[in-house]
Amino acid sequence: MSTLNKGIEKVEVTLKWDPSPAGEPDNDLDLIAATYEADTPTDKPVYLVHFDSRSPDGTITLNRDSRTGQGFGSDEVMTLELERLAERYTRVVVGVVIQQSGGPKTFGEVPNTEVQIREGYTDLVRDDFASVAPSKSAVVAAFTRDADGEWRLQKGLRGFDADPNTFTALMGG
């Protein structure tokens, strides 16, 4: 039996922040998407999409990657075409990490941060990371496939005191 309920099909995740002051290490934030299968929805992801990568099937793409936060508009942009993901994938978790190469840095130390998730012209999530200011990384949303095969959004910002490598192992839990 088919359903008249329409789930989320395609979203765009954008990330903004201000550059660091002159002479300071760069503020470098990164969007990360982790894809999970039905039998391991919280274990190690099947694959990650982050800087210099995309999903093997082209359904999740990082369209813009900034290492400094300089410029106008969004600094990082990722597109997730959830309706095109193979049925074996049932969960996609989206997170943000701060590169720690210049020394420890938290969201509270990066000015004017903002993450936004949109489907078409509709804002699904918009957050400034204030609630996770002492964190170095955060899960911003999770998308799960329901029993009808439709994608649903699980909102909720969760902060972690984890560097990029550690965060990718924790973000699905």
C-alpha beads as a LAMMPS data file, in Angstrom:
LAMMPS data file: protein, C-alpha beads

173 atoms
172 bonds

1 atom types
1 bond types

-500.0 500.0 xlo xhi
-500.0 500.0 ylo yhi
-500.0 500.0 zlo zhi

Masses

1 110.0

Atoms # bond

1 1 1 0.000 0.000 0.000
2 1 1 1.421 3.369 -0.912
3 1 1 1.245 6.355 1.368
4 1 1 0.322 9.972 0.746
5 1 1 2.895 11.139 3.291
6 1 1 5.857 12.756 1.620
7 1 1 9.172 12.597 3.414
8 1 1 12.263 14.704 3.008
9 1 1 13.823 14.236 -0.419
10 1 1 16.699 16.661 -0.934
11 1 1 18.313 19.042 1.547
12 1 1 21.076 21.602 1.512
13 1 1 23.226 22.097 4.600
14 1 1 25.093 25.400 4.842
15 1 1 27.701 26.481 7.358
16 1 1 28.980 30.008 8.015
17 1 1 31.573 31.521 10.325
18 1 1 33.859 34.529 10.502
19 1 1 37.596 34.369 9.830
20 1 1 40.031 34.523 12.713
21 1 1 41.721 37.847 13.511
22 1 1 44.993 38.641 11.703
23 1 1 47.915 36.693 13.147
24 1 1 45.686 34.009 14.727
25 1 1 45.374 30.414 13.430
26 1 1 42.597 30.057 10.832
27 1 1 39.072 29.150 11.892
28 1 1 38.495 25.989 9.830
29 1 1 35.143 24.264 10.281
30 1 1 34.047 21.246 8.263
31 1 1 30.716 19.645 7.425
32 1 1 30.669 15.843 7.665
33 1 1 27.936 13.385 6.674
34 1 1 28.012 9.767 7.851
35 1 1 25.845 7.095 6.201
36 1 1 24.664 3.967 8.022
37 1 1 22.944 0.723 6.998
38 1 1 19.868 -0.789 8.648
39 1 1 21.757 -3.513 10.503
40 1 1 24.351 -1.075 11.932
41 1 1 22.528 2.273 12.402
42 1 1 24.897 3.557 15.110
43 1 1 28.129 1.659 14.467
44 1 1 30.925 2.647 12.137
45 1 1 29.495 4.481 9.112
46 1 1 29.547 2.787 5.719
47 1 1 31.133 5.951 4.353
48 1 1 31.855 9.556 5.283
49 1 1 31.515 12.645 3.124
50 1 1 33.752 15.563 4.082
51 1 1 36.333 17.873 2.508
52 1 1 37.839 16.431 -0.679
53 1 1 35.230 13.654 -0.925
54 1 1 31.698 12.774 -1.968
55 1 1 29.500 9.703 -1.658
56 1 1 30.334 6.825 -4.023
57 1 1 26.947 7.150 -5.746
58 1 1 26.973 10.966 -5.901
59 1 1 23.956 11.412 -3.607
60 1 1 25.865 13.407 -0.981
61 1 1 28.196 16.112 -2.228
62 1 1 30.241 18.824 -0.551
63 1 1 29.771 21.694 -2.989
64 1 1 31.844 24.313 -1.197
65 1 1 34.709 23.941 1.276
66 1 1 36.404 26.817 3.087
67 1 1 39.502 26.623 5.248
68 1 1 39.251 30.173 6.589
69 1 1 35.642 31.437 6.648
70 1 1 36.568 34.307 4.340
71 1 1 34.138 35.571 1.738
72 1 1 30.449 36.307 1.505
73 1 1 27.569 33.907 2.049
74 1 1 27.975 30.313 3.094
75 1 1 31.487 29.003 3.710
76 1 1 30.582 25.316 3.329
77 1 1 27.628 23.812 1.443
78 1 1 26.610 20.145 1.305
79 1 1 23.753 18.642 -0.703
80 1 1 22.070 15.418 0.408
81 1 1 19.793 13.737 -2.154
82 1 1 18.156 11.374 0.309
83 1 1 15.502 10.110 -2.127
84 1 1 18.294 8.707 -4.342
85 1 1 20.096 6.779 -1.577
86 1 1 19.964 2.984 -1.916
87 1 1 17.365 1.296 0.310
88 1 1 20.075 -0.376 2.406
89 1 1 20.987 3.049 3.846
90 1 1 18.594 3.981 6.627
91 1 1 20.371 6.752 8.514
92 1 1 22.495 9.784 7.623
93 1 1 24.049 11.876 10.404
94 1 1 25.330 15.397 9.681
95 1 1 27.947 17.000 11.885
96 1 1 30.396 19.876 12.100
97 1 1 33.983 19.700 13.347
98 1 1 36.548 22.388 14.051
99 1 1 40.024 21.574 12.778
100 1 1 42.418 21.676 15.735
101 1 1 45.749 22.152 13.896
102 1 1 46.254 25.647 15.350
103 1 1 45.554 24.504 18.908
104 1 1 42.346 23.728 20.791
105 1 1 39.368 25.777 19.612
106 1 1 35.667 25.545 20.506
107 1 1 32.486 26.829 18.877
108 1 1 32.388 29.589 21.488
109 1 1 35.735 30.876 20.178
110 1 1 34.627 31.048 16.524
111 1 1 32.587 34.192 15.841
112 1 1 29.246 34.252 14.012
113 1 1 28.799 30.526 13.439
114 1 1 25.579 29.329 11.838
115 1 1 24.342 26.063 10.406
116 1 1 21.205 25.910 8.302
117 1 1 19.402 22.925 6.781
118 1 1 16.846 23.670 4.091
119 1 1 14.560 21.652 1.892
120 1 1 13.737 23.916 -1.010
121 1 1 12.756 27.229 0.576
122 1 1 11.827 25.711 3.931
123 1 1 14.181 26.024 6.899
124 1 1 14.332 22.725 8.772
125 1 1 17.197 23.650 11.127
126 1 1 18.927 26.912 11.937
127 1 1 21.369 27.148 14.829
128 1 1 24.292 29.293 16.012
129 1 1 26.070 26.626 18.160
130 1 1 25.570 28.698 21.340
131 1 1 24.154 25.669 23.167
132 1 1 27.366 23.716 22.442
133 1 1 29.831 26.620 22.816
134 1 1 32.432 24.602 24.819
135 1 1 32.468 21.803 22.198
136 1 1 34.938 21.123 19.360
137 1 1 32.455 19.147 17.240
138 1 1 28.695 18.656 17.054
139 1 1 25.991 16.549 15.456
140 1 1 23.504 18.969 13.902
141 1 1 20.877 16.531 12.586
142 1 1 20.112 12.941 11.702
143 1 1 17.920 11.745 8.865
144 1 1 16.259 8.340 9.231
145 1 1 14.224 6.275 6.791
146 1 1 10.849 5.255 8.263
147 1 1 8.871 2.034 7.704
148 1 1 7.288 3.511 4.546
149 1 1 10.733 4.318 3.123
150 1 1 10.332 8.069 3.650
151 1 1 13.110 10.162 5.172
152 1 1 12.442 12.021 8.442
153 1 1 14.534 14.610 10.281
154 1 1 15.651 14.140 13.866
155 1 1 16.622 17.585 15.122
156 1 1 18.916 18.234 18.012
157 1 1 22.365 19.696 18.395
158 1 1 24.752 17.473 20.409
159 1 1 28.216 18.747 21.258
160 1 1 31.383 16.676 21.650
161 1 1 34.832 17.455 23.013
162 1 1 36.366 15.488 20.160
163 1 1 38.843 16.153 17.383
164 1 1 37.788 15.337 13.783
165 1 1 39.037 11.721 13.770
166 1 1 37.497 10.843 17.119
167 1 1 34.235 12.608 16.263
168 1 1 33.610 10.482 13.157
169 1 1 33.644 7.381 15.356
170 1 1 31.253 8.943 17.910
171 1 1 28.757 10.824 15.777
172 1 1 26.481 7.855 15.016
173 1 1 25.979 6.855 18.662

Bonds

1 1 1 2
2 1 2 3
3 1 3 4
4 1 4 5
5 1 5 6
6 1 6 7
7 1 7 8
8 1 8 9
9 1 9 10
10 1 10 11
11 1 11 12
12 1 12 13
13 1 13 14
14 1 14 15
15 1 15 16
16 1 16 17
17 1 17 18
18 1 18 19
19 1 19 20
20 1 20 21
21 1 21 22
22 1 22 23
23 1 23 24
24 1 24 25
25 1 25 26
26 1 26 27
27 1 27 28
28 1 28 29
29 1 29 30
30 1 30 31
31 1 31 32
32 1 32 33
33 1 33 34
34 1 34 35
35 1 35 36
36 1 36 37
37 1 37 38
38 1 38 39
39 1 39 40
40 1 40 41
41 1 41 42
42 1 42 43
43 1 43 44
44 1 44 45
45 1 45 46
46 1 46 47
47 1 47 48
48 1 48 49
49 1 49 50
50 1 50 51
51 1 51 52
52 1 52 53
53 1 53 54
54 1 54 55
55 1 55 56
56 1 56 57
57 1 57 58
58 1 58 59
59 1 59 60
60 1 60 61
61 1 61 62
62 1 62 63
63 1 63 64
64 1 64 65
65 1 65 66
66 1 66 67
67 1 67 68
68 1 68 69
69 1 69 70
70 1 70 71
71 1 71 72
72 1 72 73
73 1 73 74
74 1 74 75
75 1 75 76
76 1 76 77
77 1 77 78
78 1 78 79
79 1 79 80
80 1 80 81
81 1 81 82
82 1 82 83
83 1 83 84
84 1 84 85
85 1 85 86
86 1 86 87
87 1 87 88
88 1 88 89
89 1 89 90
90 1 90 91
91 1 91 92
92 1 92 93
93 1 93 94
94 1 94 95
95 1 95 96
96 1 96 97
97 1 97 98
98 1 98 99
99 1 99 100
100 1 100 101
101 1 101 102
102 1 102 103
103 1 103 104
104 1 104 105
105 1 105 106
106 1 106 107
107 1 107 108
108 1 108 109
109 1 109 110
110 1 110 111
111 1 111 112
112 1 112 113
113 1 113 114
114 1 114 115
115 1 115 116
116 1 116 117
117 1 117 118
118 1 118 119
119 1 119 120
120 1 120 121
121 1 121 122
122 1 122 123
123 1 123 124
124 1 124 125
125 1 125 126
126 1 126 127
127 1 127 128
128 1 128 129
129 1 129 130
130 1 130 131
131 1 131 132
132 1 132 133
133 1 133 134
134 1 134 135
135 1 135 136
136 1 136 137
137 1 137 138
138 1 138 139
139 1 139 140
140 1 140 141
141 1 141 142
142 1 142 143
143 1 143 144
144 1 144 145
145 1 145 146
146 1 146 147
147 1 147 148
148 1 148 149
149 1 149 150
150 1 150 151
151 1 151 152
152 1 152 153
153 1 153 154
154 1 154 155
155 1 155 156
156 1 156 157
157 1 157 158
158 1 158 159
159 1 159 160
160 1 160 161
161 1 161 162
162 1 162 163
163 1 163 164
164 1 164 165
165 1 165 166
166 1 166 167
167 1 167 168
168 1 168 169
169 1 169 170
170 1 170 171
171 1 171 172
172 1 172 173
